[in-house]
Amino acid sequence: MKLLKLFLLLSIFTTTSFLLNAQTIKPSSVKKQMKRVADWQIEHFREPYTKKEPHHIADWTNGALYVGMVKHAETTKKNKYWKWLKSIGDEQNWKLHRRPYHADDHAIGQMFIELYRKYGDANMIEETQKSFDFIIANPSKQPITLDNYKHLERWTWCDALFMAPPVCAKLSNVTGDKKYSDWMLGEFEATRQHLYDFDEDLFYRDNSYIGELAHGRKIFWSRGNGWVFGGLALLMDEYETGSKEYDYFKDIYLKMAKKLIEIQTPEGHWAMSLLSQDVYPTPETSGTSFFTFGLAWGINNGLLDKETYQPHIEKAWNSLCSHITEDGMLGYVQPIGAAPGKAWADKTEVYGTGAFLAAGAEVYKMVKK
């Protein structure tokens, strides 16, 4: 009898723990958190974060913010967010940033194209199209290795796969010219062959980490892989399901998704060094946001099994929301870097906000269903 009572108590405890861990997320709560974070970021947009000076409005850091802010504007259907984004484009004269070949300086083009889709003003994409026409007509002859930052004209670091490829896919969609997409696919594959670990289904940040170990394990930076994984979702959004382009990105995406849920921490975030959560216990919200965005996108688009993946997504979302300060700032965003490092509860960055808003948009769709 005592054994039976103990068994029943353990069963009740296990069931209760499972239900608590798989807390149902309400769509209204997702929108509320997104609004808090978006409004805080707009209010503090011109402030310095990692650097001593505020980021240039066309910098990659803000380019990532705009990706998330577009998705927030689509989710809330509030015109004030579209107006804010349009004011950025007007201030920048709808031009990409200063370095013609550098992927980081192309990131803002994603926002330009999305605003063109909304407003239909061809001036919004004219300069972006000209920039890529030049690159394709005059391809860089630099090698695909970063080599201590000597080579930046091609996608020699994995972050670049978020910054530039979606611009090319979007350009082909809105112009009807496949040359942007075709060129991008060739460059993407060159980077994949160089930086993708086919055993681990993760990306090295750049060639300096290939073959290197820390604490006896390979070094896979969380945000670096977040850039790639989030970028894959953005890319697949631009192609017809079943097309050769879609299937190319889908293959990489599914392998990464499977790996990601295997290495998620018990707390719901992902460690800054993905295979070393015991060494990096500090939460990190930028990489976690990109993974949450990509995984929720997979459920919403029928690529991932809901029963398998949704508990992981909900756990990640609850973890992210637990790191929003009382006034709406997303904390524990790792500063600008290229490797696992440190993050703090009272420090943020604009790209972290962008990733969080992108994640929120997909989580909202997922739980609304």
TORKOL-4160 file (C-alpha; in steps of 0.2 Angstrom, whole numbers, padded with zeros to 4 digits, m for minus):
369
<pt num="1" X="0000" Y="0000" Z="0000"/>
<pt num="2" X="0014" Y="0012" Z="0004"/>
<pt num="3" X="0022" Y="0008" Z="m0012"/>
<pt num="4" X="0006" Y="0012" Z="m0021"/>
<pt num="5" X="0004" Y="0028" Z="m0013"/>
<pt num="6" X="0022" Y="0033" Z="m0017"/>
<pt num="7" X="0019" Y="0028" Z="m0035"/>
<pt num="8" X="0003" Y="0039" Z="m0036"/>
<pt num="9" X="0012" Y="0054" Z="m0028"/>
<pt num="10" X="0027" Y="0053" Z="m0040"/>
<pt num="11" X="0014" Y="0052" Z="m0054"/>
<pt num="12" X="0005" Y="0067" Z="m0048"/>
<pt num="13" X="0022" Y="0076" Z="m0046"/>
<pt num="14" X="0028" Y="0071" Z="m0063"/>
<pt num="15" X="0012" Y="0076" Z="m0072"/>
<pt num="16" X="0011" Y="0093" Z="m0062"/>
<pt num="17" X="0030" Y="0097" Z="m0067"/>
<pt num="18" X="0026" Y="0093" Z="m0085"/>
<pt num="19" X="0011" Y="0105" Z="m0085"/>
<pt num="20" X="0021" Y="0119" Z="m0077"/>
<pt num="21" X="0036" Y="0117" Z="m0089"/>
<pt num="22" X="0024" Y="0117" Z="m0104"/>
<pt num="23" X="0015" Y="0133" Z="m0098"/>
<pt num="24" X="0002" Y="0138" Z="m0111"/>
<pt num="25" X="0007" Y="0155" Z="m0119"/>
<pt num="26" X="m0008" Y="0166" Z="m0123"/>
<pt num="27" X="m0007" Y="0176" Z="m0139"/>
<pt num="28" X="m0011" Y="0192" Z="m0130"/>
<pt num="29" X="0004" Y="0190" Z="m0118"/>
<pt num="30" X="0015" Y="0188" Z="m0133"/>
<pt num="31" X="0009" Y="0204" Z="m0141"/>
<pt num="32" X="0011" Y="0213" Z="m0124"/>
<pt num="33" X="0029" Y="0208" Z="m0122"/>
<pt num="34" X="0033" Y="0213" Z="m0140"/>
<pt num="35" X="0025" Y="0230" Z="m0138"/>
<pt num="36" X="0035" Y="0233" Z="m0121"/>
<pt num="37" X="0052" Y="0229" Z="m0129"/>
<pt num="38" X="0048" Y="0238" Z="m0146"/>
<pt num="39" X="0042" Y="0254" Z="m0137"/>
<pt num="40" X="0057" Y="0254" Z="m0126"/>
<pt num="41" X="0069" Y="0251" Z="m0140"/>
<pt num="42" X="0062" Y="0265" Z="m0151"/>
<pt num="43" X="0063" Y="0277" Z="m0136"/>
<pt num="44" X="0081" Y="0272" Z="m0133"/>
<pt num="45" X="0086" Y="0270" Z="m0151"/>
<pt num="46" X="0099" Y="0284" Z="m0152"/>
<pt num="47" X="0108" Y="0278" Z="m0136"/>
<pt num="48" X="0125" Y="0269" Z="m0137"/>
<pt num="49" X="0126" Y="0251" Z="m0132"/>
<pt num="50" X="0141" Y="0240" Z="m0135"/>
<pt num="51" X="0151" Y="0255" Z="m0142"/>
<pt num="52" X="0153" Y="0272" Z="m0135"/>
<pt num="53" X="0143" Y="0280" Z="m0149"/>
<pt num="54" X="0126" Y="0276" Z="m0156"/>
<pt num="55" X="0126" Y="0264" Z="m0171"/>
<pt num="56" X="0124" Y="0272" Z="m0188"/>
<pt num="57" X="0106" Y="0270" Z="m0193"/>
<pt num="58" X="0112" Y="0259" Z="m0208"/>
<pt num="59" X="0124" Y="0248" Z="m0197"/>
<pt num="60" X="0121" Y="0229" Z="m0197"/>
<pt num="61" X="0116" Y="0230" Z="m0179"/>
<pt num="62" X="0101" Y="0241" Z="m0183"/>
<pt num="63" X="0098" Y="0231" Z="m0199"/>
<pt num="64" X="0094" Y="0216" Z="m0188"/>
<pt num="65" X="0083" Y="0227" Z="m0177"/>
<pt num="66" X="0073" Y="0233" Z="m0192"/>
<pt num="67" X="0070" Y="0214" Z="m0197"/>
<pt num="68" X="0061" Y="0211" Z="m0181"/>
<pt num="69" X="0053" Y="0228" Z="m0181"/>
<pt num="70" X="0045" Y="0225" Z="m0198"/>
<pt num="71" X="0038" Y="0208" Z="m0191"/>
<pt num="72" X="0032" Y="0218" Z="m0175"/>
<pt num="73" X="0023" Y="0230" Z="m0187"/>
<pt num="74" X="0015" Y="0216" Z="m0196"/>
<pt num="75" X="0009" Y="0208" Z="m0180"/>
<pt num="76" X="0002" Y="0223" Z="m0172"/>
<pt num="77" X="m0005" Y="0231" Z="m0187"/>
<pt num="78" X="0000" Y="0248" Z="m0179"/>
<pt num="79" X="0004" Y="0261" Z="m0192"/>
<pt num="80" X="0016" Y="0270" Z="m0180"/>
<pt num="81" X="0029" Y="0256" Z="m0182"/>
<pt num="82" X="0028" Y="0257" Z="m0200"/>
<pt num="83" X="0030" Y="0276" Z="m0199"/>
<pt num="84" X="0045" Y="0274" Z="m0188"/>
<pt num="85" X="0054" Y="0262" Z="m0201"/>
<pt num="86" X="0050" Y="0273" Z="m0215"/>
<pt num="87" X="0058" Y="0288" Z="m0206"/>
<pt num="88" X="0074" Y="0278" Z="m0205"/>
<pt num="89" X="0073" Y="0274" Z="m0224"/>
<pt num="90" X="0070" Y="0293" Z="m0228"/>
<pt num="91" X="0085" Y="0298" Z="m0217"/>
<pt num="92" X="0096" Y="0286" Z="m0225"/>
<pt num="93" X="0090" Y="0291" Z="m0243"/>
<pt num="94" X="0086" Y="0272" Z="m0245"/>
<pt num="95" X="0104" Y="0268" Z="m0248"/>
<pt num="96" X="0114" Y="0254" Z="m0241"/>
<pt num="97" X="0129" Y="0257" Z="m0229"/>
<pt num="98" X="0146" Y="0263" Z="m0235"/>
<pt num="99" X="0156" Y="0247" Z="m0240"/>
<pt num="100" X="0150" Y="0240" Z="m0257"/>
<pt num="101" X="0154" Y="0222" Z="m0255"/>
<pt num="102" X="0152" Y="0220" Z="m0236"/>
<pt num="103" X="0137" Y="0209" Z="m0230"/>
<pt num="104" X="0135" Y="0219" Z="m0214"/>
<pt num="105" X="0131" Y="0234" Z="m0224"/>
<pt num="106" X="0118" Y="0226" Z="m0235"/>
<pt num="107" X="0107" Y="0221" Z="m0220"/>
<pt num="108" X="0097" Y="0236" Z="m0220"/>
<pt num="109" X="0091" Y="0232" Z="m0238"/>
<pt num="110" X="0079" Y="0219" Z="m0230"/>
<pt num="111" X="0069" Y="0233" Z="m0222"/>
<pt num="112" X="0070" Y="0244" Z="m0238"/>
<pt num="113" X="0062" Y="0229" Z="m0248"/>
<pt num="114" X="0048" Y="0226" Z="m0235"/>
<pt num="115" X="0043" Y="0244" Z="m0235"/>
<pt num="116" X="0043" Y="0244" Z="m0254"/>
<pt num="117" X="0031" Y="0229" Z="m0253"/>
<pt num="118" X="0020" Y="0239" Z="m0241"/>
<pt num="119" X="0021" Y="0256" Z="m0250"/>
<pt num="120" X="0025" Y="0252" Z="m0268"/>
<pt num="121" X="0037" Y="0266" Z="m0269"/>
<pt num="122" X="0051" Y="0261" Z="m0281"/>
<pt num="123" X="0063" Y="0274" Z="m0274"/>
<pt num="124" X="0064" Y="0263" Z="m0259"/>
<pt num="125" X="0073" Y="0249" Z="m0268"/>
<pt num="126" X="0082" Y="0258" Z="m0282"/>
<pt num="127" X="0099" Y="0260" Z="m0273"/>
<pt num="128" X="0099" Y="0242" Z="m0266"/>
<pt num="129" X="0096" Y="0235" Z="m0283"/>
<pt num="130" X="0110" Y="0246" Z="m0291"/>
<pt num="131" X="0122" Y="0240" Z="m0277"/>
<pt num="132" X="0119" Y="0221" Z="m0281"/>
<pt num="133" X="0119" Y="0224" Z="m0300"/>
<pt num="134" X="0137" Y="0231" Z="m0297"/>
<pt num="135" X="0142" Y="0217" Z="m0286"/>
<pt num="136" X="0136" Y="0203" Z="m0298"/>
<pt num="137" X="0144" Y="0212" Z="m0313"/>
<pt num="138" X="0160" Y="0214" Z="m0303"/>
<pt num="139" X="0161" Y="0199" Z="m0292"/>
<pt num="140" X="0175" Y="0200" Z="m0278"/>
<pt num="141" X="0190" Y="0189" Z="m0281"/>
<pt num="142" X="0194" Y="0187" Z="m0263"/>
<pt num="143" X="0195" Y="0170" Z="m0255"/>
<pt num="144" X="0181" Y="0163" Z="m0244"/>
<pt num="145" X="0193" Y="0162" Z="m0229"/>
<pt num="146" X="0192" Y="0177" Z="m0217"/>
<pt num="147" X="0210" Y="0176" Z="m0212"/>
<pt num="148" X="0210" Y="0188" Z="m0197"/>
<pt num="149" X="0198" Y="0200" Z="m0206"/>
<pt num="150" X="0208" Y="0202" Z="m0221"/>
<pt num="151" X="0194" Y="0196" Z="m0232"/>
<pt num="152" X="0177" Y="0204" Z="m0230"/>
<pt num="153" X="0171" Y="0206" Z="m0247"/>
<pt num="154" X="0163" Y="0188" Z="m0247"/>
<pt num="155" X="0153" Y="0179" Z="m0234"/>
<pt num="156" X="0168" Y="0173" Z="m0224"/>
<pt num="157" X="0160" Y="0173" Z="m0207"/>
<pt num="158" X="0143" Y="0164" Z="m0203"/>
<pt num="159" X="0134" Y="0180" Z="m0198"/>
<pt num="160" X="0135" Y="0186" Z="m0216"/>
<pt num="161" X="0122" Y="0173" Z="m0220"/>
<pt num="162" X="0109" Y="0183" Z="m0211"/>
<pt num="163" X="0114" Y="0200" Z="m0218"/>
<pt num="164" X="0115" Y="0198" Z="m0236"/>
<pt num="165" X="0107" Y="0182" Z="m0244"/>
<pt num="166" X="0089" Y="0187" Z="m0239"/>
<pt num="167" X="0091" Y="0204" Z="m0248"/>
<pt num="168" X="0095" Y="0194" Z="m0264"/>
<pt num="169" X="0081" Y="0183" Z="m0262"/>
<pt num="170" X="0069" Y="0197" Z="m0259"/>
<pt num="171" X="0076" Y="0207" Z="m0274"/>
<pt num="172" X="0073" Y="0193" Z="m0286"/>
<pt num="173" X="0055" Y="0191" Z="m0279"/>
<pt num="174" X="0051" Y="0210" Z="m0281"/>
<pt num="175" X="0060" Y="0213" Z="m0297"/>
<pt num="176" X="0056" Y="0196" Z="m0306"/>
<pt num="177" X="0075" Y="0194" Z="m0310"/>
<pt num="178" X="0082" Y="0178" Z="m0304"/>
<pt num="179" X="0100" Y="0184" Z="m0306"/>
<pt num="180" X="0101" Y="0190" Z="m0288"/>
<pt num="181" X="0095" Y="0173" Z="m0281"/>
<pt num="182" X="0106" Y="0163" Z="m0293"/>
<pt num="183" X="0121" Y="0173" Z="m0288"/>
<pt num="184" X="0117" Y="0172" Z="m0269"/>
<pt num="185" X="0115" Y="0153" Z="m0270"/>
<pt num="186" X="0132" Y="0150" Z="m0277"/>
<pt num="187" X="0140" Y="0161" Z="m0263"/>
<pt num="188" X="0129" Y="0153" Z="m0249"/>
<pt num="189" X="0135" Y="0136" Z="m0254"/>
<pt num="190" X="0153" Y="0142" Z="m0254"/>
<pt num="191" X="0151" Y="0148" Z="m0236"/>
<pt num="192" X="0142" Y="0132" Z="m0231"/>
<pt num="193" X="0156" Y="0121" Z="m0238"/>
<pt num="194" X="0169" Y="0131" Z="m0229"/>
<pt num="195" X="0160" Y="0134" Z="m0211"/>
<pt num="196" X="0147" Y="0120" Z="m0209"/>
<pt num="197" X="0152" Y="0105" Z="m0198"/>
<pt num="198" X="0143" Y="0091" Z="m0207"/>
<pt num="199" X="0145" Y="0080" Z="m0191"/>
<pt num="200" X="0138" Y="0092" Z="m0179"/>
<pt num="201" X="0126" Y="0101" Z="m0191"/>
<pt num="202" X="0131" Y="0118" Z="m0184"/>
<pt num="203" X="0142" Y="0132" Z="m0192"/>
<pt num="204" X="0159" Y="0139" Z="m0186"/>
<pt num="205" X="0159" Y="0157" Z="m0184"/>
<pt num="206" X="0174" Y="0159" Z="m0196"/>
<pt num="207" X="0189" Y="0149" Z="m0201"/>
<pt num="208" X="0199" Y="0153" Z="m0185"/>
<pt num="209" X="0188" Y="0141" Z="m0175"/>
<pt num="210" X="0189" Y="0126" Z="m0187"/>
<pt num="211" X="0199" Y="0112" Z="m0179"/>
<pt num="212" X="0200" Y="0122" Z="m0162"/>
<pt num="213" X="0194" Y="0115" Z="m0146"/>
<pt num="214" X="0189" Y="0124" Z="m0129"/>
<pt num="215" X="0186" Y="0113" Z="m0114"/>
<pt num="216" X="0188" Y="0098" Z="m0125"/>
<pt num="217" X="0174" Y="0103" Z="m0137"/>
<pt num="218" X="0171" Y="0111" Z="m0153"/>
<pt num="219" X="0167" Y="0130" Z="m0152"/>
<pt num="220" X="0150" Y="0134" Z="m0160"/>
<pt num="221" X="0145" Y="0152" Z="m0155"/>
<pt num="222" X="0126" Y="0153" Z="m0151"/>
<pt num="223" X="0123" Y="0170" Z="m0160"/>
<pt num="224" X="0133" Y="0165" Z="m0175"/>
<pt num="225" X="0122" Y="0150" Z="m0177"/>
<pt num="226" X="0107" Y="0160" Z="m0173"/>
<pt num="227" X="0111" Y="0172" Z="m0187"/>
<pt num="228" X="0112" Y="0157" Z="m0199"/>
<pt num="229" X="0096" Y="0149" Z="m0193"/>
<pt num="230" X="0086" Y="0165" Z="m0193"/>
<pt num="231" X="0092" Y="0169" Z="m0210"/>
<pt num="232" X="0086" Y="0152" Z="m0216"/>
<pt num="233" X="0068" Y="0156" Z="m0211"/>
<pt num="234" X="0069" Y="0173" Z="m0220"/>
<pt num="235" X="0076" Y="0164" Z="m0235"/>
<pt num="236" X="0063" Y="0150" Z="m0236"/>
<pt num="237" X="0049" Y="0164" Z="m0235"/>
<pt num="238" X="0055" Y="0170" Z="m0252"/>
<pt num="239" X="0053" Y="0154" Z="m0261"/>
<pt num="240" X="0039" Y="0142" Z="m0267"/>
<pt num="241" X="0038" Y="0126" Z="m0256"/>
<pt num="242" X="0046" Y="0112" Z="m0266"/>
<pt num="243" X="0057" Y="0123" Z="m0277"/>
<pt num="244" X="0075" Y="0119" Z="m0278"/>
<pt num="245" X="0080" Y="0134" Z="m0268"/>
<pt num="246" X="0067" Y="0130" Z="m0255"/>
<pt num="247" X="0073" Y="0112" Z="m0253"/>
<pt num="248" X="0091" Y="0118" Z="m0252"/>
<pt num="249" X="0089" Y="0129" Z="m0237"/>
<pt num="250" X="0076" Y="0117" Z="m0230"/>
<pt num="251" X="0089" Y="0103" Z="m0229"/>
<pt num="252" X="0101" Y="0113" Z="m0219"/>
<pt num="253" X="0087" Y="0120" Z="m0208"/>
<pt num="254" X="0080" Y="0103" Z="m0203"/>
<pt num="255" X="0097" Y="0097" Z="m0198"/>
<pt num="256" X="0100" Y="0112" Z="m0188"/>
<pt num="257" X="0083" Y="0112" Z="m0179"/>
<pt num="258" X="0085" Y="0094" Z="m0174"/>
<pt num="259" X="0102" Y="0098" Z="m0166"/>
<pt num="260" X="0096" Y="0113" Z="m0158"/>
<pt num="261" X="0083" Y="0105" Z="m0147"/>
<pt num="262" X="0096" Y="0092" Z="m0142"/>
<pt num="263" X="0107" Y="0105" Z="m0134"/>
<pt num="264" X="0094" Y="0117" Z="m0127"/>
<pt num="265" X="0098" Y="0121" Z="m0109"/>
<pt num="266" X="0086" Y="0115" Z="m0095"/>
<pt num="267" X="0082" Y="0133" Z="m0092"/>
<pt num="268" X="0076" Y="0136" Z="m0110"/>
<pt num="269" X="0090" Y="0146" Z="m0117"/>
<pt num="270" X="0105" Y="0141" Z="m0127"/>
<pt num="271" X="0122" Y="0142" Z="m0121"/>
<pt num="272" X="0134" Y="0155" Z="m0128"/>
<pt num="273" X="0145" Y="0140" Z="m0133"/>
<pt num="274" X="0132" Y="0128" Z="m0139"/>
<pt num="275" X="0141" Y="0112" Z="m0134"/>
<pt num="276" X="0147" Y="0119" Z="m0117"/>
<pt num="277" X="0132" Y="0124" Z="m0107"/>
<pt num="278" X="0141" Y="0118" Z="m0091"/>
<pt num="279" X="0155" Y="0131" Z="m0095"/>
<pt num="280" X="0143" Y="0145" Z="m0100"/>
<pt num="281" X="0128" Y="0145" Z="m0088"/>
<pt num="282" X="0124" Y="0163" Z="m0091"/>
<pt num="283" X="0108" Y="0166" Z="m0101"/>
<pt num="284" X="0110" Y="0174" Z="m0118"/>
<pt num="285" X="0095" Y="0181" Z="m0127"/>
<pt num="286" X="0101" Y="0186" Z="m0144"/>
<pt num="287" X="0105" Y="0168" Z="m0150"/>
<pt num="288" X="0091" Y="0161" Z="m0140"/>
<pt num="289" X="0079" Y="0173" Z="m0149"/>
<pt num="290" X="0085" Y="0169" Z="m0166"/>
<pt num="291" X="0083" Y="0150" Z="m0163"/>
<pt num="292" X="0066" Y="0153" Z="m0155"/>
<pt num="293" X="0061" Y="0163" Z="m0171"/>
<pt num="294" X="0067" Y="0150" Z="m0183"/>
<pt num="295" X="0059" Y="0135" Z="m0173"/>
<pt num="296" X="0042" Y="0143" Z="m0172"/>
<pt num="297" X="0043" Y="0148" Z="m0190"/>
<pt num="298" X="0046" Y="0129" Z="m0194"/>
<pt num="299" X="0030" Y="0124" Z="m0185"/>
<pt num="300" X="0020" Y="0138" Z="m0193"/>
<pt num="301" X="0026" Y="0133" Z="m0210"/>
<pt num="302" X="0023" Y="0114" Z="m0208"/>
<pt num="303" X="0042" Y="0109" Z="m0207"/>
<pt num="304" X="0043" Y="0104" Z="m0189"/>
<pt num="305" X="0032" Y="0092" Z="m0179"/>
<pt num="306" X="0022" Y="0102" Z="m0166"/>
<pt num="307" X="0022" Y="0089" Z="m0152"/>
<pt num="308" X="0041" Y="0088" Z="m0153"/>
<pt num="309" X="0046" Y="0106" Z="m0155"/>
<pt num="310" X="0033" Y="0117" Z="m0147"/>
<pt num="311" X="0037" Y="0113" Z="m0129"/>
<pt num="312" X="0055" Y="0118" Z="m0133"/>
<pt num="313" X="0049" Y="0134" Z="m0141"/>
<pt num="314" X="0038" Y="0138" Z="m0126"/>
<pt num="315" X="0052" Y="0135" Z="m0114"/>
<pt num="316" X="0063" Y="0147" Z="m0124"/>
<pt num="317" X="0050" Y="0160" Z="m0125"/>
<pt num="318" X="0046" Y="0160" Z="m0107"/>
<pt num="319" X="0065" Y="0161" Z="m0103"/>
<pt num="320" X="0067" Y="0176" Z="m0115"/>
<pt num="321" X="0052" Y="0185" Z="m0106"/>
<pt num="322" X="0060" Y="0182" Z="m0089"/>
<pt num="323" X="0074" Y="0193" Z="m0094"/>
<pt num="324" X="0064" Y="0208" Z="m0099"/>
<pt num="325" X="0067" Y="0222" Z="m0086"/>
<pt num="326" X="0052" Y="0231" Z="m0078"/>
<pt num="327" X="0053" Y="0246" Z="m0090"/>
<pt num="328" X="0054" Y="0234" Z="m0106"/>
<pt num="329" X="0072" Y="0232" Z="m0110"/>
<pt num="330" X="0078" Y="0215" Z="m0115"/>
<pt num="331" X="0093" Y="0210" Z="m0105"/>
<pt num="332" X="0107" Y="0197" Z="m0106"/>
<pt num="333" X="0111" Y="0202" Z="m0124"/>
<pt num="334" X="0129" Y="0197" Z="m0127"/>
<pt num="335" X="0138" Y="0213" Z="m0133"/>
<pt num="336" X="0145" Y="0214" Z="m0151"/>
<pt num="337" X="0158" Y="0200" Z="m0153"/>
<pt num="338" X="0163" Y="0184" Z="m0163"/>
<pt num="339" X="0164" Y="0171" Z="m0150"/>
<pt num="340" X="0156" Y="0164" Z="m0133"/>
<pt num="341" X="0158" Y="0177" Z="m0120"/>
<pt num="342" X="0148" Y="0186" Z="m0106"/>
<pt num="343" X="0131" Y="0194" Z="m0105"/>
<pt num="344" X="0123" Y="0204" Z="m0091"/>
<pt num="345" X="0105" Y="0207" Z="m0085"/>
<pt num="346" X="0106" Y="0225" Z="m0087"/>
<pt num="347" X="0114" Y="0226" Z="m0104"/>
<pt num="348" X="0106" Y="0225" Z="m0121"/>
<pt num="349" X="0109" Y="0228" Z="m0140"/>
<pt num="350" X="0098" Y="0233" Z="m0154"/>
<pt num="351" X="0100" Y="0216" Z="m0163"/>
<pt num="352" X="0094" Y="0207" Z="m0148"/>
<pt num="353" X="0078" Y="0217" Z="m0149"/>
<pt num="354" X="0076" Y="0213" Z="m0167"/>
<pt num="355" X="0078" Y="0195" Z="m0164"/>
<pt num="356" X="0066" Y="0195" Z="m0150"/>
<pt num="357" X="0053" Y="0204" Z="m0160"/>
<pt num="358" X="0055" Y="0191" Z="m0174"/>
<pt num="359" X="0053" Y="0177" Z="m0162"/>
<pt num="360" X="0038" Y="0185" Z="m0154"/>
<pt num="361" X="0030" Y="0187" Z="m0171"/>
<pt num="362" X="0031" Y="0168" Z="m0175"/>
<pt num="363" X="0027" Y="0163" Z="m0157"/>
<pt num="364" X="0011" Y="0173" Z="m0158"/>
<pt num="365" X="0006" Y="0164" Z="m0174"/>
<pt num="366" X="0010" Y="0148" Z="m0167"/>
<pt num="367" X="0000" Y="0150" Z="m0151"/>
<pt num="368" X="m0014" Y="0159" Z="m0160"/>
<pt num="369" X="m0017" Y="0143" Z="m0170"/>
